[in-house]
Amino acid sequence: MGWTESLRFRLLAGAAVWVALALMLAGWIIADLFQTHVRQRFDAELANHLEQLAAVLETDADGRPALRQPLSDPRFRRPLSGLYWQVGESAAAPLRSRSLWDSVLDLPDDRVENGGLHRHDAAGPANQSLIVLERFVLLPERTEPIRIAVAADRAELAGVTRAFNVTLALSLAVLAAALIAAALIQVQIGLRPLSRLRDELTEVRVGGKKRLDGTMPTEIRPLVEDLNALLAHAEEVVGRGRLQAGNLAHALKTNLAVLANEAGALDERNARAVGPAMVRQVELMRRHLDHHMARARAAAARGVPGISTPVADCVAALARVMRKLHAASGVDIAVDVPAGLLFAGEREDLDEMLGNLLDNACKWARGRVGVTCRAEAGGMLSVTLDDDGPGLPGDSREAALEPGVRLDESMPGTGLGLAVVRDVARLYGGDVRLDASPLGGLRAVLRLPAAAG
């Protein structure tokens, strides 16, 4: 079995994929939020510098703009520091920060309303990419507004974002490893009952125990119960097979001994007397074999889903056969079986049971036999066979269902027919009983499981 077919691998792979996707999505959202926050703080800082520049800007005695005091941030005084300010927009701007050194901010040819802010990108000294925030202010004793601008290197913003993203990626990687390790531990603990179940099944296979025991989680408990039921059923089948084999061996052993004695006594003088006895013994052995084969077939078919047999078709076919077999006695067979009633079992087993009961009724009937079938509550069928024969007294009815019992030796038979009916019916979860018939003879009621139709 490949490692891709392992339940543990599938659970871990699924957990790893979802953890990775979730953390990647979370990382992307956090990085975007941080970048937005840093950009807003960056713009807010530029706006503060611009406000400070406007606050300290005044007009000197010659009517030119001047600063009452330098701006507070020392980066304005460090050449090429990445933070700059400028007053005016000509190539030789009258005022600019020392950090610009001998450069001038190349501002686009646009104009905003007095006091309005304008943000745009521009090229700075040393090939720096700048973010520029500008506005026009009107100074006292001047009729024209003057342009003031503050700029900062974009690399500072990118550096902060890059450092945060690296830290975030490392943190999320550590978190992913911790989550996958936690998932591994969870899978190991969660699958431990399955490993314990496998060990117990190994003990059952080697004969260390007969049933699965121990406390199992509620999700596995139904499986354990089904396995125990399967083990019990297997044990029952083996035990029943041994019992049937013993019964068959015992029955055949007795008949074979009688047959051997008859064959030993066979010669030209007593051939006519011994021959019928041998035929009876062979017939008896055949009936024993049919009996046990019917039991084995019914035991194998019991509980198999999807098996169903139409009762009406089976009864109709058996009635036609019995009318021909008992044509000399003139028995009338009345059938009342609604269409659509299904027996949850094999056709051969239904033929075996109904054939024995119908044959027995026709043998003893004086002229009438009735067959009816009805559906009962609880998913059962009830097949009733009545005859107008002599019937049986109440204390003899149960004995008539025992194997080998013949209450009247005048009729041919082996005494196994009714026993086969009861054994096969019980294997299907049904039964058969004998009672007095309204016709005056014997009533046989066969109860069998019904199939949904």
N, C-alpha and C positions, 0 to 999 in steps of 0.2 A: 504494500500500500504506500503510495507516494505521500510526501509530507504535505502536499497541497490538499489531500483528502482528510487531514487531521482536523478534528473539531477544535482542538486547542489553537492550531495555526489560524483557522478561520476567525475565531473570536479575537485573537491578538491582532491579526491583520486588519480586521474591521475596526477595532479600537484604535489602532495606529493611524489608519486613514482618517477616521473622524477627528481624532485629536489634532492631526496635522492640519486638516482643513479648517477646523475651528480656530486654532491658534494663528494660522495664516490670515484668516479673516479678521480676527481680533487685532493682530499686529498691523494690518493695513489700516484698520479704523483708527487705532491709537496713533499711528504715525501721521495719518492725515490730520487728526485733531491737534496733535502737537505742532505740526507744521503751520496749521492755521493760527494756533495760539501764538507761536513765535513770530509769525508775520504780522499779526495784529500788534504784539508788543513792540516789534521793530518799527512799525508805522507810528505807534503812539509815542515812541521815544523821539523819532524824527519830528513829530508834531510838537513835542515839548521844546526841542531845540529851536524849532522855527518860532514858537511863541516867545521864547527867551530872546531870540535875535530881534524880533519885532519890538520887544519891550525895552531893550537897551539902545535901540536905534534912534538917533536924533539928527537935527540939522545944525551944522556949525555956523560960525559967524559969516562964512563965505557962501552959505546956502547949500553946502554939500553935505551928504549924509556922513554921519560919524557914529562911533559907539561910545556910550558913556563909560562902559567897563567891558572887559573881555568876557566871553562866555565861560561858564564854569567847567565844562568838560575839558581836561588837559589834552585830549586827542586832537582838538582843534589847533593846538600849538605844536604838535609833532608832525614833521613833514611826512607826507604820504601815509598817514595813519589809517586811512579808510573812512574818516569822518570829516566832512567839509561843510563850509558855509560860504555864501557869496551874496553881495548886494550889488545890484545892477546887472546888465546883460550885455554890455559892450565887450569887445575883445580885451580892452584894458579897463576891466571893472574897477571902480574906485576903491571898493572894499572887498576883501576876501580873506579867508582864514589862512594862517601860516602853513597849515597842513597841505594846502594846495601848492605851495612853493611857488613856482613861476608858471603854473597852469591856471586855466580858467575853465569853469564849467560850461560846456557847450549845450546851452539850453535851446529847446526847439522854439520856433517862431510862433508862439501862441500867446493868448492873453485871456486871463480869467478876470472875473469881476473883483472889485476891490474887497479884500478880505476872504475871498474864496480860495480853497486849496486845490492844487493840481498835482497829481502823482504820475510820474512817467520814468522810463529807463533812459540812461545816458551813459556815454563812455567817459571814463575818468582818467586821471594820470596813471602811468605805469600799466596801461591796458586793463584797468579795473572796470568791472561792470557795476554801475552805480544805480541806486534807487534814489530818485530826486523827489523832494516835496517842496513846492514853491507856492508863493502867493504874492499879491500886489498890496502894498500899504501906502497910505497917504500921510506924509509927514507934515508937521506944522510948518508954515511959511513956504510950502511948496504947492504948486497947482497940479502937478502931474504925479500920479502914484509911481512908486519905485518897486522894482521886482527884487524879492529876497528869496533865497533858496538854501535848503539844507540837503546834503547828500550823504549816503553811507554805502560802503562796499557790500555788494550782494554776497561776497564770499563769506562774510561773517555769519550771515543768515544760513547759508548752505552748510557751513562748518558746524554750527550748533545742531542743525537738523541731522547731519550725517552722524555726529557723535551720539545723538539720541537714538537714531535708528540702529547703530551697531550695538549699543547697550540693550536696546529693546530686543533685537534678534537673539543676542546671547541669552537674555533672560527667558525668552519664549522657548529657546532650544532646551535650556535646563528644565523648564516647566514641562515641556513635551516628554523629555526623558523620564521625569518623575511620574508623569501621568501614565506613560506606557509601562513603567515598572509597577505602578499600582495596579494597572489592568492585568499584568502578568500574575501578580499575587492573587488578584481577585479570581482570575480564571483557574489558577492552580487550586485555590480553596473551593471554588464552585464545582470543579470537575472531580474533586476528591471522592464524592459518593459514587461516581461512575467507576472509578478505579477500585473502590471497595466492592462494588457489585461485580466487577470482573473477577476479583479474587474469590468471591463467594461462588461464582459460577464455576471457576476452576476447581474449587473444593467439591462441588456437586458432581462435576464430571469425573474426578478421580475417585469418588466414593467417600469423601470425607464427611459429607452430610447429605440429607435428602431434600432439604428445603432451604430457601434463602431466608435469613433472619437478620436481625439488627435494625437499628433505627435509621430510616431513610427520609430524605426531604419529601415534602408533599408532592412535588413534581414527579418524583421517581417512584413513589409508593404504588401508584396504579400499575406501573410496569412490573414491579416486584410481585404484586398480587397476581397479575396475569401469568408471570413466569411460574409462580408457585402452583397456580391452577393447572398450567400446562404440565408441570412435573407430576402433579397428582393424577392428571388424566393419563399420562404416559405410564405411570405405575399401575393405574387401574387397568389399562389396556393389556399390559404385560401379564398382570395377575389373572385377568379374565382369559387371556390366550392360553396361559398354562392350565387353567381349570378346564377350559373347553378341550384342550388337547388331551388332558387326562381322562375326561369323560368319554371322548371319542375313542381313545385307546382302549378303555375298559369295555365300552359297548362292542367294539369290533373284536376284541380279544375273545369275548364270550361267544359271539356268533361264529367266529372263525374256528373256535374249538368244536362247536356243534357241527359246523360244515365239514371239518376234518374227520370227525367220527362218522358222519353220514357217508362221506366219500370212501372211507375205509371199509364200510360195510356194503358198498355198492358192488353188485355182481349181476349176472344175467338173471338170477332167480328173484332178487328183490329190487330190481331197477325201477319198476313202476311205483313201488312204495317209498323208496328213498328219494327219487327224483323230485317229487313235489315238496318234500321237506327241505331239500337243498335250495329249491327256488324260493321258498319262504325265507330262508336264512339270508340269501342274497338280497331279496327285496328289503328285508329288515335292515341289512347293512347299508343299502342305498338310501333308505329313509333316514338312518342315523347321519350319513354324510350330508344329505340335503338339509337336515336339521341344523347341523353345526356350520355348514356353509352359509345358510341363511342368517344365522346369528353373527357370523363374522362379517358378512356383507352389510348387515344393518349397523353393526358397530362402527364400520369404516365410514358409512354414509352419514351417521348421526352428527349433527352440528355443522355439516358442510353447507355454506350459504348458496342460495340460488337453485337448489334442487326442488322440483315440484312435479306432481303427477295429477292429471285430471281424474277425479274419482269416477265421474259419470262414464268416461270412456272405458276405464278398467272394468267397472261393474257390467257394462253392456257386453263387452267381449267375453267375460267369464260366464254371463248368463247364456250367451249363444252356445258356448262350449258345453255347459252343463245340460242344456236342453237336448243336445245331441247324445251325450253320454247316458242320460237317464230317460231317453225317449221311450224305452219299453215300459217304464213305470208311469208314464203319462203325467209327470209332475209339471205343474204350471208355476212359472217363476215370474212374479210381479216385481218390477223395478220402479222405485220412486227416488231418483237421485237428481237434484237440481244441477243444471249446468253451471260451471264457474267455481265449484268447490274443488280446492286443490289440497293434496296431501303433501306435506313437507318431507318428502323422502323419495326413494327410488321406486320405479315402476315394478321391478322384479319383486321387491319386498311386499308391495301392496297386493300384487298378484298372488304371492305365496300365502299371505294372511287371508285374504278374501276367498281365494280358491279352496283352502282347507275348510273354512267355515261354510261356504256354499255347497261344497261337495258333501260335507257331513250332514247339512240340512236336507239335501236332496236324497241322500241314502235313507233317512229315517222318515221323511215326509210321506203322508198318505196321498197327497195330491196338490198341496199348495205350499209355496215358499214365497216369502216377501222380503225384499231388500229395500231399506230406506236409509237416507243419509241427511244429516242436518248439521249446521254450524252451531257450535256452542260458545258460550262466553269463555274468555281466557285463551282464545286462539286455538281451540280444539275442534275436531270433527267427531261426530258420533255416527257410526255405521251399525244399523240394527238388522239382524237376520232372524226371521220367524219361520217356523214350520208347524204343520199340523200333525206331527208324529206323536209317538207315545210320551216324549219328553223324559226328564230325569227328576227323581226326587231331590229335595233340597240338600240332603246330606251327601249326595253323590256328585253334585255339580262341581265342587272344588276339586274332588279327586279326579274328575274327568280331564282336568287341565294338567295333570302331572304326566311326565314323560313315561311312556310304556304302559299306561293304565288303559285297559279295555274292559268296559263294563258289560259288554255283550259280545261273546265270542262267535255268535252266529253271523255277524257282519264281518266282511274282510277288512283288514287294516293292520296297522302296527302299533297304534296307540300313541303316535308321535305328532299327529296333525295339530290337535289343539295346543299341545305343549309348544310347538313351533310358533303358533300364533301368539301365545302369551309372551314367549321369550323375545320375539322380534318387536312386538308392540312395546314392551317395557324398555327395550334398548332405545326406542324412539321417544321415550317419555310418556307413552300411553299405557293402555292395559285392556284386558278383555274380561268380561264376566258373563256367567250363564244365569238365566232366570226363566221363569215360566212365561210362555208366550200367550197372547190373547187368542191365537189360533188353536190353542190346546196342546201344542207341543213345547219345543224348547226355543228360547230366545237367547241369542248371542249378541252382546253389545260390545263393539270394538271402538275404543277411543284412541284417536291419533292426532298428532299436531297438524295444524292447518297452515298452509302457505298463503301469503298475501297474493290476491289476484285482482 
